[in-house]
Amino acid sequence: MTKKKNTPKPVKVCAGPNCKNRKSKKIAALIEEAVQAAGAGDRLRVKKCACAGKCKHGPVVLFAARGLVFEGVKPKKTPEVLQKIIAALQD
């Protein structure tokens, strides 16, 4: 019997027009860097997604695997967001 490889859970960063104007591309890159630095690349995958429908509260980061939604994310808050996502993986 072979072991089933765990598929990395997606961390989605909204790439809709409003979030994009609020630096979501930079936020996605910063979260990706932090994922790699934390050694969590085997458990998490950062992806851009279509509009999350929370335009007034963007940029938005979603971690659907644990039902987490982070709104109004600023680049300097990305380490805090990632810490919460990693902690949710432990639950």
N, CA, C and O atoms as a GROMACS GRO file, in nm:
protein
  364
    1MET      N    1   0.085  -0.118   0.000
    1MET     CA    2   0.000   0.000   0.000
    1MET      C    3   0.089   0.125   0.000
    1MET      O    4   0.183   0.134   0.079
    2THR      N    5   0.060   0.217  -0.087
    2THR     CA    6   0.139   0.340  -0.094
    2THR      C    7   0.073   0.451  -0.013
    2THR      O    8  -0.049   0.457   0.000
    3LYS      N    9   0.157   0.536   0.039
    3LYS     CA   10   0.105   0.651   0.113
    3LYS      C   11   0.053   0.755   0.016
    3LYS      O   12   0.114   0.782  -0.088
    4LYS      N   13  -0.059   0.813   0.051
    4LYS     CA   14  -0.116   0.919  -0.031
    4LYS      C   15  -0.046   1.050   0.004
    4LYS      O   16  -0.040   1.089   0.120
    5LYS      N   17   0.005   1.116  -0.096
    5LYS     CA   18   0.074   1.244  -0.075
    5LYS      C   19  -0.029   1.352  -0.045
    5LYS      O   20  -0.130   1.364  -0.115
    6ASN      N   21  -0.004   1.431   0.059
    6ASN     CA   22  -0.093   1.542   0.091
    6ASN      C   23  -0.080   1.651  -0.013
    6ASN      O   24   0.030   1.692  -0.050
    7THR      N   25  -0.193   1.697  -0.060
    7THR     CA   26  -0.196   1.807  -0.156
    7THR      C   27  -0.190   1.938  -0.080
    7THR      O   28  -0.264   1.957   0.017
    8PRO      N   29  -0.103   2.031  -0.122
    8PRO     CA   30  -0.098   2.161  -0.053
    8PRO      C   31  -0.234   2.231  -0.058
    8PRO      O   32  -0.302   2.229  -0.160
    9LYS      N   33  -0.271   2.291   0.052
    9LYS     CA   34  -0.398   2.364   0.062
    9LYS      C   35  -0.380   2.503   0.000
    9LYS      O   36  -0.279   2.569   0.024
   10PRO      N   37  -0.478   2.548  -0.078
   10PRO     CA   38  -0.463   2.679  -0.142
   10PRO      C   39  -0.491   2.797  -0.048
   10PRO      O   40  -0.588   2.797   0.028
   11VAL      N   41  -0.404   2.894  -0.055
   11VAL     CA   42  -0.425   3.025   0.006
   11VAL      C   43  -0.454   3.117  -0.111
   11VAL      O   44  -0.366   3.143  -0.193
   12LYS      N   45  -0.576   3.166  -0.119
   12LYS     CA   46  -0.617   3.244  -0.235
   12LYS      C   47  -0.612   3.393  -0.204
   12LYS      O   48  -0.661   3.439  -0.101
   13VAL      N   49  -0.553   3.467  -0.296
   13VAL     CA   50  -0.546   3.612  -0.286
   13VAL      C   51  -0.630   3.669  -0.400
   13VAL      O   52  -0.606   3.640  -0.517
   14CYS      N   53  -0.728   3.750  -0.365
   14CYS     CA   54  -0.817   3.806  -0.466
   14CYS      C   55  -0.738   3.892  -0.564
   14CYS      O   56  -0.657   3.976  -0.525
   15ALA      N   57  -0.763   3.868  -0.692
   15ALA     CA   58  -0.698   3.946  -0.797
   15ALA      C   59  -0.800   4.027  -0.877
   15ALA      O   60  -0.773   4.067  -0.991
   16GLY      N   61  -0.916   4.050  -0.817
   16GLY     CA   62  -1.018   4.133  -0.881
   16GLY      C   63  -0.968   4.276  -0.894
   16GLY      O   64  -0.868   4.312  -0.831
   17PRO      N   65  -1.034   4.357  -0.974
   17PRO     CA   66  -0.986   4.493  -1.001
   17PRO      C   67  -0.961   4.579  -0.876
   17PRO      O   68  -0.858   4.646  -0.867
   18ASN      N   69  -1.053   4.578  -0.781
   18ASN     CA   70  -1.034   4.661  -0.662
   18ASN      C   71  -0.918   4.612  -0.576
   18ASN      O   72  -0.837   4.692  -0.528
   19CYS      N   73  -0.909   4.481  -0.557
   19CYS     CA   74  -0.799   4.426  -0.477
   19CYS      C   75  -0.665   4.448  -0.548
   19CYS      O   76  -0.564   4.479  -0.485
   20LYS      N   77  -0.667   4.433  -0.680
   20LYS     CA   78  -0.545   4.454  -0.758
   20LYS      C   79  -0.495   4.598  -0.741
   20LYS      O   80  -0.375   4.621  -0.728
   21ASN      N   81  -0.588   4.694  -0.740
   21ASN     CA   82  -0.551   4.834  -0.720
   21ASN      C   83  -0.498   4.860  -0.579
   21ASN      O   84  -0.431   4.960  -0.554
   22ARG      N   85  -0.528   4.770  -0.489
   22ARG     CA   86  -0.484   4.784  -0.349
   22ARG      C   87  -0.367   4.691  -0.317
   22ARG      O   88  -0.347   4.652  -0.202
   23LYS      N   89  -0.290   4.656  -0.419
   23LYS     CA   90  -0.164   4.582  -0.405
   23LYS      C   91  -0.179   4.434  -0.375
   23LYS      O   92  -0.094   4.377  -0.306
   24SER      N   93  -0.284   4.369  -0.424
   24SER     CA   94  -0.298   4.226  -0.398
   24SER      C   95  -0.188   4.144  -0.463
   24SER      O   96  -0.151   4.038  -0.411
   25LYS      N   97  -0.134   4.190  -0.575
   25LYS     CA   98  -0.024   4.118  -0.640
   25LYS      C   99   0.097   4.115  -0.548
   25LYS      O  100   0.163   4.011  -0.534
   26LYS      N  101   0.127   4.227  -0.485
   26LYS     CA  102   0.240   4.234  -0.391
   26LYS      C  103   0.212   4.146  -0.269
   26LYS      O  104   0.301   4.077  -0.219
   27ILE      N  105   0.088   4.149  -0.221
   27ILE     CA  106   0.050   4.068  -0.105
   27ILE      C  107   0.068   3.919  -0.136
   27ILE      O  108   0.120   3.844  -0.053
   28ALA      N  109   0.026   3.876  -0.254
   28ALA     CA  110   0.042   3.736  -0.294
   28ALA      C  111   0.189   3.697  -0.296
   28ALA      O  112   0.226   3.590  -0.248
   29ALA      N  113   0.275   3.785  -0.349
   29ALA     CA  114   0.419   3.757  -0.354
   29ALA      C  115   0.477   3.750  -0.213
   29ALA      O  116   0.559   3.663  -0.185
   30LEU      N  117   0.436   3.840  -0.126
   30LEU     CA  118   0.487   3.840   0.011
   30LEU      C  119   0.443   3.716   0.088
   30LEU      O  120   0.522   3.658   0.164
   31ILE      N  121   0.319   3.675   0.068
   31ILE     CA  122   0.272   3.553   0.135
   31ILE      C  123   0.347   3.433   0.082
   31ILE      O  124   0.384   3.344   0.159
   32GLU      N  125   0.369   3.427  -0.049
   32GLU     CA  126   0.445   3.316  -0.108
   32GLU      C  127   0.586   3.310  -0.049
   32GLU      O  128   0.635   3.202  -0.013
   33GLU      N  129   0.652   3.425  -0.039
   33GLU     CA  130   0.786   3.430   0.021
   33GLU      C  131   0.782   3.380   0.165
   33GLU      O  132   0.869   3.303   0.207
   34ALA      N  133   0.682   3.423   0.240
   34ALA     CA  134   0.670   3.383   0.380
   34ALA      C  135   0.640   3.234   0.394
   34ALA      O  136   0.690   3.169   0.486
   35VAL      N  137   0.559   3.179   0.304
   35VAL     CA  138   0.531   3.036   0.305
   35VAL      C  139   0.660   2.958   0.287
   35VAL      O  140   0.686   2.862   0.360
   36GLN      N  141   0.741   2.999   0.190
   36GLN     CA  142   0.867   2.930   0.165
   36GLN      C  143   0.964   2.945   0.284
   36GLN      O  144   1.028   2.849   0.325
   37ALA      N  145   0.972   3.067   0.338
   37ALA     CA  146   1.062   3.092   0.451
   37ALA      C  147   1.020   3.011   0.574
   37ALA      O  148   1.105   2.970   0.653
   38ALA      N  149   0.890   2.988   0.589
   38ALA     CA  150   0.840   2.911   0.704
   38ALA      C  151   0.850   2.761   0.682
   38ALA      O  152   0.818   2.682   0.770
   39GLY      N  153   0.895   2.722   0.562
   39GLY     CA  154   0.906   2.580   0.531
   39GLY      C  155   0.771   2.513   0.514
   39GLY      O  156   0.757   2.392   0.536
   40ALA      N  157   0.670   2.591   0.473
   40ALA     CA  158   0.535   2.538   0.460
   40ALA      C  159   0.493   2.517   0.315
   40ALA      O  160   0.376   2.497   0.286
   41GLY      N  161   0.589   2.522   0.224
   41GLY     CA  162   0.558   2.506   0.083
   41GLY      C  163   0.497   2.373   0.047
   41GLY      O  164   0.430   2.361  -0.056
   42ASP      N  165   0.520   2.270   0.130
   42ASP     CA  166   0.461   2.140   0.105
   42ASP      C  167   0.316   2.132   0.155
   42ASP      O  168   0.243   2.039   0.120
   43ARG      N  169   0.275   2.230   0.237
   43ARG     CA  170   0.140   2.229   0.294
   43ARG      C  171   0.050   2.338   0.239
   43ARG      O  172  -0.073   2.326   0.244
   44LEU      N  173   0.110   2.445   0.186
   44LEU     CA  174   0.033   2.559   0.137
   44LEU      C  175   0.076   2.600  -0.002
   44LEU      O  176   0.194   2.592  -0.037
   45ARG      N  177  -0.021   2.642  -0.081
   45ARG     CA  178   0.006   2.692  -0.217
   45ARG      C  179  -0.067   2.824  -0.233
   45ARG      O  180  -0.189   2.831  -0.214
   46VAL      N  181   0.006   2.928  -0.268
   46VAL     CA  182  -0.054   3.061  -0.287
   46VAL      C  183  -0.102   3.072  -0.431
   46VAL      O  184  -0.029   3.044  -0.526
   47LYS      N  185  -0.230   3.113  -0.445
   47LYS     CA  186  -0.290   3.129  -0.578
   47LYS      C  187  -0.365   3.260  -0.582
   47LYS      O  188  -0.420   3.305  -0.481
   48LYS      N  189  -0.368   3.320  -0.698
   48LYS     CA  190  -0.456   3.435  -0.719
   48LYS      C  191  -0.592   3.381  -0.761
   48LYS      O  192  -0.599   3.278  -0.828
   49CYS      N  193  -0.698   3.449  -0.722
   49CYS     CA  194  -0.831   3.404  -0.759
   49CYS      C  195  -0.910   3.521  -0.817
   49CYS      O  196  -0.872   3.637  -0.803
   50ALA      N  197  -1.020   3.486  -0.880
   50ALA     CA  198  -1.109   3.589  -0.935
   50ALA      C  199  -1.170   3.667  -0.819
   50ALA      O  200  -1.148   3.633  -0.702
   51CYS      N  201  -1.242   3.769  -0.850
   51CYS     CA  202  -1.302   3.856  -0.749
   51CYS      C  203  -1.373   3.774  -0.641
   51CYS      O  204  -1.453   3.686  -0.670
   52ALA      N  205  -1.342   3.805  -0.516
   52ALA     CA  206  -1.401   3.735  -0.402
   52ALA      C  207  -1.533   3.797  -0.358
   52ALA      O  208  -1.599   3.747  -0.267
   53GLY      N  209  -1.573   3.907  -0.424
   53GLY     CA  210  -1.701   3.969  -0.394
   53GLY      C  211  -1.700   4.055  -0.268
   53GLY      O  212  -1.806   4.088  -0.215
   54LYS      N  213  -1.583   4.090  -0.220
   54LYS     CA  214  -1.571   4.174  -0.101
   54LYS      C  215  -1.492   4.300  -0.135
   54LYS      O  216  -1.399   4.339  -0.064
   55CYS      N  217  -1.530   4.360  -0.244
   55CYS     CA  218  -1.454   4.472  -0.302
   55CYS      C  219  -1.431   4.588  -0.205
   55CYS      O  220  -1.325   4.650  -0.208
   56LYS      N  221  -1.528   4.617  -0.122
   56LYS     CA  222  -1.513   4.728  -0.027
   56LYS      C  223  -1.415   4.695   0.085
   56LYS      O  224  -1.372   4.784   0.158
   57HIS      N  225  -1.380   4.566   0.098
   57HIS     CA  226  -1.297   4.523   0.209
   57HIS      C  227  -1.163   4.465   0.163
   57HIS      O  228  -1.094   4.399   0.241
   58GLY      N  229  -1.126   4.490   0.040
   58GLY     CA  230  -1.004   4.432  -0.016
   58GLY      C  231  -0.879   4.503   0.030
   58GLY      O  232  -0.886   4.612   0.088
   59PRO      N  233  -0.770   4.444   0.004
   59PRO     CA  234  -0.747   4.312  -0.054
   59PRO      C  235  -0.792   4.200   0.041
   59PRO      O  236  -0.788   4.213   0.163
   60VAL      N  237  -0.833   4.090  -0.020
   60VAL     CA  238  -0.887   3.977   0.055
   60VAL      C  239  -0.797   3.855   0.034
   60VAL      O  240  -0.754   3.826  -0.077
   61VAL      N  241  -0.770   3.784   0.146
   61VAL     CA  242  -0.697   3.658   0.142
   61VAL      C  243  -0.791   3.552   0.200
   61VAL      O  244  -0.847   3.570   0.308
   62LEU      N  245  -0.806   3.441   0.127
   62LEU     CA  246  -0.898   3.334   0.167
   62LEU      C  247  -0.822   3.205   0.194
   62LEU      O  248  -0.735   3.166   0.116
   63PHE      N  249  -0.855   3.140   0.304
   63PHE     CA  250  -0.803   3.006   0.332
   63PHE      C  251  -0.924   2.918   0.358
   63PHE      O  252  -0.959   2.891   0.473
   64ALA      N  253  -0.985   2.874   0.249
   64ALA     CA  254  -1.112   2.802   0.256
   64ALA      C  255  -1.101   2.670   0.331
   64ALA      O  256  -1.200   2.623   0.386
   65ALA      N  257  -0.983   2.610   0.334
   65ALA     CA  258  -0.967   2.481   0.401
   65ALA      C  259  -1.006   2.490   0.548
   65ALA      O  260  -1.043   2.389   0.609
   66ARG      N  261  -0.997   2.609   0.606
   66ARG     CA  262  -1.035   2.628   0.747
   66ARG      C  263  -1.137   2.741   0.763
   66ARG      O  264  -1.163   2.785   0.875
   67GLY      N  265  -1.194   2.788   0.652
   67GLY     CA  266  -1.298   2.889   0.658
   67GLY      C  267  -1.250   3.026   0.700
   67GLY      O  268  -1.328   3.105   0.756
   68LEU      N  269  -1.125   3.057   0.674
   68LEU     CA  270  -1.069   3.186   0.713
   68LEU      C  271  -1.076   3.287   0.598
   68LEU      O  272  -1.045   3.254   0.484
   69VAL      N  273  -1.117   3.408   0.632
   69VAL     CA  274  -1.121   3.518   0.536
   69VAL      C  275  -1.054   3.638   0.603
   69VAL      O  276  -1.094   3.680   0.712
   70PHE      N  277  -0.953   3.691   0.537
   70PHE     CA  278  -0.882   3.808   0.588
   70PHE      C  279  -0.913   3.924   0.494
   70PHE      O  280  -0.887   3.916   0.374
   71GLU      N  281  -0.967   4.031   0.548
   71GLU     CA  282  -1.005   4.146   0.467
   71GLU      C  283  -0.916   4.266   0.499
   71GLU      O  284  -0.864   4.278   0.609
   72GLY      N  285  -0.898   4.352   0.400
   72GLY     CA  286  -0.819   4.473   0.420
   72GLY      C  287  -0.673   4.444   0.451
   72GLY      O  288  -0.610   4.515   0.529
   73VAL      N  289  -0.620   4.338   0.391
   73VAL     CA  290  -0.483   4.297   0.419
   73VAL      C  291  -0.385   4.398   0.360
   73VAL      O  292  -0.394   4.433   0.242
   74LYS      N  293  -0.294   4.441   0.440
   74LYS     CA  294  -0.187   4.532   0.398
   74LYS      C  295  -0.057   4.452   0.389
   74LYS      O  296  -0.042   4.352   0.458
   75PRO      N  297   0.037   4.494   0.304
   75PRO     CA  298   0.162   4.420   0.292
   75PRO      C  299   0.231   4.392   0.426
   75PRO      O  300   0.285   4.284   0.447
   76LYS      N  301   0.229   4.490   0.516
   76LYS     CA  302   0.299   4.470   0.644
   76LYS      C  303   0.226   4.368   0.735
   76LYS      O  304   0.284   4.323   0.833
   77LYS      N  305   0.102   4.334   0.702
   77LYS     CA  306   0.025   4.237   0.782
   77LYS      C  307   0.036   4.094   0.730
   77LYS      O  308  -0.020   4.003   0.790
   78THR      N  309   0.108   4.073   0.619
   78THR     CA  310   0.113   3.938   0.561
   78THR      C  311   0.176   3.835   0.656
   78THR      O  312   0.130   3.722   0.658
   79PRO      N  313   0.280   3.869   0.734
   79PRO     CA  314   0.332   3.768   0.827
   79PRO      C  315   0.227   3.724   0.930
   79PRO      O  316   0.219   3.606   0.964
   80GLU      N  317   0.149   3.818   0.979
   80GLU     CA  318   0.044   3.787   1.076
   80GLU      C  319  -0.063   3.697   1.014
   80GLU      O  320  -0.109   3.601   1.076
   81VAL      N  321  -0.101   3.727   0.891
   81VAL     CA  322  -0.200   3.645   0.820
   81VAL      C  323  -0.148   3.503   0.804
   81VAL      O  324  -0.220   3.407   0.830
   82LEU      N  325  -0.023   3.489   0.761
   82LEU     CA  326   0.034   3.357   0.741
   82LEU      C  327   0.044   3.281   0.874
   82LEU      O  328   0.017   3.160   0.877
   83GLN      N  329   0.081   3.348   0.981
   83GLN     CA  330   0.086   3.281   1.112
   83GLN      C  331  -0.050   3.222   1.148
   83GLN      O  332  -0.059   3.109   1.198
   84LYS      N  333  -0.156   3.297   1.123
   84LYS     CA  334  -0.291   3.248   1.154
   84LYS      C  335  -0.328   3.130   1.065
   84LYS      O  336  -0.394   3.036   1.111
   85ILE      N  337  -0.287   3.133   0.941
   85ILE     CA  338  -0.316   3.021   0.850
   85ILE      C  339  -0.240   2.898   0.894
   85ILE      O  340  -0.297   2.789   0.898
   86ILE      N  341  -0.112   2.912   0.927
   86ILE     CA  342  -0.033   2.797   0.971
   86ILE      C  343  -0.089   2.740   1.102
   86ILE      O  344  -0.096   2.618   1.119
   87ALA      N  345  -0.130   2.829   1.193
   87ALA     CA  346  -0.191   2.783   1.318
   87ALA      C  347  -0.319   2.704   1.290
   87ALA      O  348  -0.346   2.605   1.357
   88ALA      N  349  -0.397   2.748   1.192
   88ALA     CA  350  -0.521   2.678   1.157
   88ALA      C  351  -0.492   2.539   1.101
   88ALA      O  352  -0.573   2.448   1.117
   89LEU      N  353  -0.377   2.522   1.036
   89LEU     CA  354  -0.340   2.389   0.986
   89LEU      C  355  -0.317   2.292   1.100
   89LEU      O  356  -0.338   2.172   1.084
   90GLN      N  357  -0.275   2.343   1.214
   90GLN     CA  358  -0.244   2.257   1.330
   90GLN      C  359  -0.371   2.207   1.399
   90GLN      O  360  -0.368   2.105   1.468
   91ASP      N  361  -0.481   2.279   1.380
   91ASP     CA  362  -0.607   2.242   1.447
   91ASP      C  363  -0.666   2.116   1.389
   91ASP      O  364  -0.772   2.071   1.434
   0.00000   0.00000   0.00000
